[in-house]
Amino acid sequence: MDKDKEKQEISLVGRLFSLEALLILMGMLSLISGIFSGDAVRLSLGAVILGGFFLFIVTRRRSSKK
């Protein structure tokens, strides 16, 4: 029973890390395509995605220390 629970926790952690990596990749691609195309909407969307992600990381670290 304990091994099943450990596998579930590992798969959940793996999914979270892959979602975070996908979010960073999406933000970077949007930012880079906005720079190259000169599109302000893509540029700002990439900046908002990356800014929100880093804000999420900072708040998650602060809440885990408490």
PENOR-V656051 format. One record per pair of residues at least 12 apart in sequence whose C-alpha atoms are under 8 Angstrom apart, sorted by the first residue. I is the first residue (numbers start at 1). J is the second residue. If there is no record, write none. Layout:
i;j
I;J
I;J
This chain:
i;j
23;49
23;50
23;53
24;49
24;50
24;53
26;46
27;45
27;46
27;47
27;48
27;49
27;50
28;46
28;50
29;46
30;42
30;43
30;45
30;46
31;43
31;44
31;45
31;46
31;47
34;46
